[in-house]
């Protein structure tokens, strides 16, 4: 079930068990708000409880879930951070005895609504406990949205708020927020205020009010270098330094971006589709989409040369062979001179 369908579903019938699974925090929060409406405000103090399973014993939570409601029809119990549904072994000190929880999943209390919030990219479906939870509970999907789904969802929300937005502004908003739905929602508030008179969000408003991510800023720097535009690259670099970014961290990010461009360029030339690229490289589909768009502008030789020189500079920085800021500037000068020859 999608989060957008949850409020309607809860108004018609409430089940005893729900699993809210996925790492999009804004969607997790929307689901939380929908569930909270099950209880009247005056009932919440007596009939609502929340347990962090990284800190609290699950048997205590099950005990609360088995209790009858006080002066109301339902009890609402939230379980957060169910780490045992993941593949990774927990480094936490608390060890949960899941037997009592398994018994509850098989025989849930009908007057309790138990909601399990699992804000993870993936659950380990090989585990017995995960299989039991997914079988017993209604699952609410809060996974990261695809690029197209983000565009559609944000446009719908802007329309529902009584505003319009140009296609270019919408795409720029999503790109500047790196397709992060939670971040986009946080940026919309100031866009609404700025566009209050006309109720229309323009591209100029987005570029003025929504800052680019560090990823985008570093790519602008790389883009200028690969095109031989030293002056523009120097402007981007100084802006990044003013924002207190460390040259070693910038170099690492630049290496990561160039490596991805190279991989995408080589694999697309071999006929691999965008969907297969995302799975093969274990990279978010949105980043693959951008890489496919960008790699076409540069030759394989130029990308390899830039990556090789970045590796050399990274070694020089980490081995103390000069001032970090100076080494990065020297790299920019030498690289643009070479590709201009």
KOLMIVEX-820671 format. One record per residue (C-alpha): residue in one letter; x, y, z. Coordinates in pm, 1 decimal, padded with zeros to 6 digits. Layout:
<pts>
 resn        X        Y        Z
    A        X        Y        Z
...
</pts>
This chain:
<pts>
 resn        X        Y        Z
    X  00000.0  00000.0  00000.0
    X  00118.7  00352.8 -00080.9
    X  00127.3  00621.6  00187.8
    X -00117.7  00829.0 -00017.1
    X -00374.2  00549.1  00019.2
    X -00321.5  00497.1  00392.1
    X -00550.4  00767.2  00534.3
    X -00845.1  00645.9  00326.6
    X -00778.2  00282.1  00418.9
    X -00760.2  00363.8  00791.7
    X -01088.8  00553.8  00776.3
    X -01259.0  00240.8  00641.1
    X -01095.4 -00040.6  00837.6
    X -00803.3 -00065.5  01080.0
    X -00588.8 -00380.3  01090.5
    X -00398.1 -00500.5  01399.5
    X -00052.9 -00507.0  01233.4
    X  00128.0 -00273.6  00992.4
    X  00482.5 -00262.8  00855.1
    X  00605.0  00076.0  00728.6
    X  00910.2 -00017.4  00519.9
    X  01145.3  00207.3  00323.8
    X  01411.2  00472.2  00378.0
    X  01224.1  00783.1  00258.6
    X  01190.2  00966.0  00590.4
    X  00926.6  01212.6  00470.7
    X  00699.4  00923.9  00367.6
    X  00766.9  00752.0  00700.8
    X  00661.6  01072.1  00876.4
    X  00344.5  01100.0  00666.2
    X  00254.5  00742.6  00759.8
    X  00317.3  00820.4  01127.5
    X  00082.1  01120.1  01110.9
    X -00188.9  00910.4  00943.9
    X -00169.2  00644.8  01217.3
    X -00179.1  00904.0  01496.0
    X -00523.7  01011.8  01373.6
    X -00661.5  00672.4  01480.5
    X -00671.7  00802.7  01837.9
    X -00857.5  01110.4  01954.1
    X -00615.8  01362.5  02113.9
    X -00756.7  01300.6  02461.2
    X -00697.6  00923.2  02423.4
    X -00333.6  00944.5  02315.4
    X -00192.8  00992.5  02666.1
    X -00348.5  00666.5  02786.1
    X -00348.0  00452.0  02473.4
    X -00033.0  00540.5  02277.9
    X  00319.0  00407.3  02335.2
    X  00639.6  00402.2  02132.4
    X  00938.7  00168.5  02169.1
    X  01281.5  00205.8  02010.0
    X  01397.0 -00152.9  01958.9
    X  01761.6 -00045.2  01956.9
    X  01713.6  00057.3  02320.3
    X  01397.7 -00105.1  02459.7
    X  01320.8 -00472.0  02526.7
    X  01068.4 -00601.5  02274.7
    X  00893.7 -00806.7  02544.0
    X  00798.5 -00478.7  02713.0
    X  00647.5 -00356.8  02386.0
    X  00453.7 -00680.9  02340.4
    X  00322.5 -00650.0  02695.7
    X  00188.0 -00303.5  02612.7
    X  00037.6 -00432.9  02288.3
    X -00145.3 -00709.4  02474.8
    X -00300.8 -00460.7  02718.2
    X -00660.0 -00350.3  02667.9
    X -00730.6  00016.0  02585.6
    X -00813.1  00262.4  02864.5
    X -01133.7  00459.9  02809.7
    X -01115.9  00409.1  02434.1
    X -01158.5  00156.2  02156.3
    X -00796.3  00111.9  02042.7
    X -00438.4  00112.9  02164.9
    X -00170.3  00237.8  01924.3
    X  00184.3  00102.3  01959.1
    X  00480.5  00214.9  01746.7
    X  00793.8 -00001.4  01718.0
    X  01091.1  00183.3  01567.3
    X  01432.5  00062.3  01446.0
    X  01357.7 -00312.5  01416.6
    X  01721.6 -00381.2  01327.4
    X  01666.1 -00758.1  01330.4
    X  01476.7 -00729.8  00999.4
    X  01800.6 -00630.0  00822.2
    X  02081.1 -00847.6  00691.9
    X  02353.3 -00663.6  00884.6
    X  02445.0 -00800.1  01222.8
    X  02368.9 -00557.2  01501.4
    X  02659.0 -00405.1  01693.1
    X  02414.1 -00297.2  01962.7
    X  02441.0 -00427.4  02315.4
    X  02071.3 -00511.2  02343.7
    X  01978.4 -00859.3  02223.7
    X  01611.2 -00912.0  02155.7
    X  01434.3 -01237.3  02241.5
    X  01209.0 -01257.1  01937.6
    X  01005.0 -01559.5  02049.3
    X  00753.4 -01347.6  02240.0
    X  00724.9 -01117.5  01936.5
    X  00671.5 -01414.3  01703.3
    X  00389.5 -01537.9  01927.3
    X  00228.3 -01195.1  01910.1
    X  00251.9 -01187.1  01528.8
    X  00062.3 -01515.8  01517.9
    X -00204.7 -01397.9  01763.2
    X -00224.4 -01016.0  01765.7
    X -00448.6 -00828.4  02009.4
    X -00752.4 -00713.1  01810.4
    X -00793.5 -00390.1  02007.9
    X -00432.5 -00285.7  01941.7
    X -00284.6 -00131.8  01627.4
    X  00084.0 -00227.5  01622.1
    X  00291.9 -00035.2  01366.9
    X  00650.4 -00138.7  01286.8
    X  00860.1  00140.2  01132.2
    X  01152.3 -00003.2  00932.8
    X  01334.9  00294.5  00771.7
    X  01573.9  00076.5  00572.7
    X  01654.5  00043.3  00202.4
    X  01621.5 -00335.4  00219.9
    X  01487.0 -00600.1  00454.0
    X  01642.6 -00944.8  00478.2
    X  01362.5 -01160.5  00339.9
    X  01563.8 -01477.2  00405.2
    X  01507.6 -01438.7  00778.6
    X  01220.7 -01619.8  00945.1
    X  01122.8 -01310.9  01145.1
    X  01104.0 -01093.0  00831.8
    X  00886.6 -01349.1  00654.7
    X  00652.1 -01367.6  00953.5
    X  00623.1 -00988.2  00982.2
    X  00549.4 -00945.0  00611.1
    X  00293.0 -01225.7  00620.3
    X  00111.0 -01095.9  00928.6
    X  00122.8 -00721.5  00861.2
    X -00010.3 -00485.7  00596.8
    X  00295.5 -00326.4  00435.4
    X  00311.1  00048.2  00371.3
    X  00568.6  00135.1  00104.3
    X  00799.6  00422.8  00201.6
    X  01087.4  00338.6 -00032.5
    X  01288.1  00606.9 -00210.2
    X  01096.3  00739.6 -00508.7
    X  01212.5  00703.3 -00867.9
    X  01290.2  01022.2 -01060.1
    X  00961.3  01013.0 -01254.0
    X  00761.1  00928.6 -00941.7
    X  00923.7  01218.3 -00757.2
    X  00830.3  01459.3 -01037.5
    X  00469.5  01338.2 -01037.1
    X  00432.7  01336.0 -00658.3
    X  00584.3  01681.9 -00608.4
    X  00373.4  01830.4 -00886.7
    X  00060.2  01686.3 -00724.5
    X  00158.0  01830.0 -00386.0
    X  00227.7  02173.5 -00532.1
    X -00111.0  02168.4 -00705.2
    X -00284.1  02058.8 -00383.3
    X -00121.3  02355.5 -00206.3
    X -00277.1  02590.3 -00462.7
    X  00040.2  02663.6 -00661.7
    X  00171.7  02592.2 -01011.1
    X  00529.7  02530.0 -01124.9
    X  00698.7  02529.8 -01465.0
    X  00842.5  02202.6 -01595.9
    X  01194.3  02348.7 -01594.9
    X  01157.3  02468.7 -01235.6
    X  01025.4  02130.6 -01121.5
    X  01314.0  01941.4 -01282.4
    X  01567.7  02185.9 -01140.2
    X  01415.8  02150.7 -00792.7
    X  01442.3  01771.6 -00807.1
    X  01797.1  01785.5 -00943.3
    X  01920.6  02036.4 -00684.0
    X  01779.1  01815.5 -00409.2
    X  01936.2  01503.6 -00567.6
    X  01591.9  01340.6 -00601.2
    X  01564.6  01342.0 -00220.0
    X  01190.8  01366.0 -00151.0
    X  01240.7  01465.3  00212.6
    X  01476.9  01748.3  00115.2
    X  01242.7  01866.8 -00162.3
    X  00951.6  01894.9  00081.3
    X  01166.2  02104.0  00316.2
    X  01257.6  02340.5  00029.5
    X  00897.6  02386.6 -00086.3
    X  00806.1  02592.7  00221.3
    X  01027.5  02886.6  00123.0
    X  00926.6  02856.9 -00244.0
    X  00561.0  02890.7 -00141.3
    X  00640.2  03204.5  00058.6
    X  00841.4  03355.1 -00228.7
    X  00563.2  03281.3 -00480.2
    X  00277.0  03388.2 -00253.3
    X  00160.8  03676.8 -00476.0
    X  00128.3  03485.4 -00804.6
    X  00106.8  03131.2 -00662.9
    X  00345.2  03031.1 -00943.5
    X  00696.0  02887.8 -00893.2
    X  00948.1  02980.0 -01162.5
    X  01290.5  02847.0 -01258.2
    X  01444.3  03173.3 -01133.7
    X  01288.2  03119.6 -00791.1
    X  01429.8  02767.3 -00765.4
    X  01782.3  02865.7 -00873.3
    X  01778.1  03162.0 -00632.7
    X  01637.7  02990.1 -00325.1
    X  01734.0  02621.8 -00345.7
    X  02106.7  02556.5 -00296.6
    X  02281.5  02292.6 -00501.2
    X  02408.3  01982.4 -00327.0
    X  02781.7  01931.9 -00282.0
    X  02762.3  01661.2 -00550.3
    X  02624.8  01913.0 -00800.6
    X  02882.0  02177.7 -00708.5
    X  03170.6  01935.1 -00754.7
    X  03025.5  01816.2 -01085.3
    X  03005.3  02177.9 -01207.1
    X  03374.2  02209.3 -01120.8
    X  03460.9  01886.4 -01305.4
    X  03246.0  01986.7 -01601.1
    X  03434.7  02315.6 -01635.8
    X  03771.1  02136.7 -01613.6
    X  03678.8  01872.3 -01871.1
    X  03573.9  02151.6 -02107.9
    X  03903.4  02333.1 -02049.6
    X  03743.3  02633.7 -01879.1
    X  04000.4  02705.5 -01606.5
    X  03851.6  03042.9 -01512.4
    X  03507.3  02897.8 -01440.0
    X  03659.2  02598.6 -01258.8
    X  03856.5  02836.9 -01036.6
    X  03535.3  03025.1 -00946.2
    X  03361.6  02699.8 -00848.6
    X  03665.5  02588.1 -00648.4
    X  03689.4  02912.1 -00450.6
    X  03315.8  02894.5 -00374.1
    X  03361.9  02543.0 -00236.5
    X  03654.4  02657.0 -00020.7
    X  03448.8  02948.2  00115.0
    X  03194.3  02688.6  00228.2
    X  03473.7  02521.4  00430.7
    X  03499.7  02211.8  00210.1
    X  03823.9  02019.6  00254.0
    X  04023.8  01965.0 -00070.8
    X  04080.6  01598.1  00018.9
    X  03704.3  01544.4  00054.8
    X  03642.7  01731.7 -00272.6
    X  03900.5  01512.2 -00445.6
    X  03736.9  01194.5 -00313.2
    X  03396.5  01310.5 -00438.0
    X  03539.7  01406.6 -00777.1
    X  03703.7  01062.1 -00806.8
    X  03372.2  00894.1 -00722.4
    X  03187.2  01096.8 -00986.0
    X  03446.5  01039.7 -01257.9
    X  03465.2  00668.6 -01182.1
    X  03087.6  00644.9 -01223.6
    X  03098.1  00838.2 -01553.2
    X  03368.4  00603.3 -01682.3
    X  03181.9  00289.8 -01576.3
    X  02858.2  00412.3 -01732.9
    X  03033.0  00514.9 -02055.0
    X  03203.7  00176.6 -02093.8
    X  02899.1 -00032.9 -02000.6
    X  02650.1  00162.2 -02213.8
    X  02887.2  00118.3 -02509.1
    X  02857.9 -00255.7 -02443.2
    X  02478.5 -00229.2 -02462.8
    X  02382.1 -00236.2 -02094.2
    X  02049.5 -00064.4 -02019.8
    X  01994.8  00200.0 -01750.5
    X  01798.6 -00043.6 -01532.5
    X  02071.4 -00306.7 -01548.2
    X  02338.7 -00043.8 -01483.5
    X  02173.6  00057.8 -01156.4
    X  02162.5 -00303.1 -01034.9
    X  02510.2 -00391.1 -01161.2
    X  02681.5 -00084.9 -01013.4
    X  02459.4 -00075.4 -00700.8
    X  02386.4  00292.9 -00762.8
    X  02055.0  00478.9 -00731.8
    X  01874.8  00491.1 -01072.2
    X  01861.8  00872.3 -01055.8
    X  02243.1  00895.0 -01042.6
    X  02263.2  00653.6 -01336.0
    X  02018.9  00871.9 -01531.0
    X  02236.6  01180.4 -01476.5
    X  02556.8  00990.8 -01557.3
    X  02412.1  00867.9 -01889.1
    X  02321.0  01225.8 -01978.5
    X  02663.8  01363.2 -01884.8
    X  02907.6  01097.6 -02008.9
    X  02812.9  01168.5 -02371.9
    X  02983.8  01508.8 -02354.4
    X  03331.2  01369.4 -02288.1
    X  03561.9  01120.0 -02455.7
    X  03676.8  00804.9 -02282.0
    X  04038.8  00922.3 -02303.6
    X  03961.8  01255.2 -02135.2
    X  03774.1  01088.8 -01849.3
    X  04057.0  00839.4 -01794.1
    X  04316.9  01117.1 -01794.9
    X  04123.0  01322.1 -01540.1
    X  04072.7  01022.1 -01311.9
    X  04441.7  00926.6 -01328.2
    X  04551.8  01278.6 -01235.4
    X  04299.3  01296.3 -00952.1
    X  04441.0  00971.8 -00809.0
    X  04792.1  01119.8 -00825.9
    X  04681.0  01440.8 -00653.9
    X  04494.1  01244.2 -00386.6
    X  04815.0  01054.8 -00305.6
    X  05016.2  01378.0 -00292.2
    X  04767.6  01537.6 -00052.2
    X  04749.4  01239.5  00180.5
    X  05127.1  01190.7  00186.1
    X  05189.7  01555.8  00273.9
    X  05369.0  01653.0 -00048.5
    X  05233.4  02006.9 -00043.3
    X  04953.2  02237.0  00064.3
    X  04616.0  02074.5 -00016.3
    X  04454.8  02385.8 -00161.9
    X  04761.8  02462.1 -00373.9
    X  04784.1  02103.6 -00504.5
    X  04421.3  02116.3 -00621.8
    X  04480.9  02448.2 -00800.6
    X  04795.5  02308.4 -00961.7
    X  04597.6  02004.8 -01081.0
    X  04336.6  02232.1 -01242.7
    X  04600.2  02439.7 -01423.1
    X  04797.2  02139.2 -01551.5
    X  04488.5  01946.4 -01660.1
    X  04334.0  02233.6 -01857.5
    X  04670.7  02302.8 -02022.0
    X  04704.8  01939.3 -02132.2
    X  04358.0  01908.2 -02285.0
    X  04404.4  02244.2 -02457.3
    X  04714.5  02126.0 -02641.4
</pts>
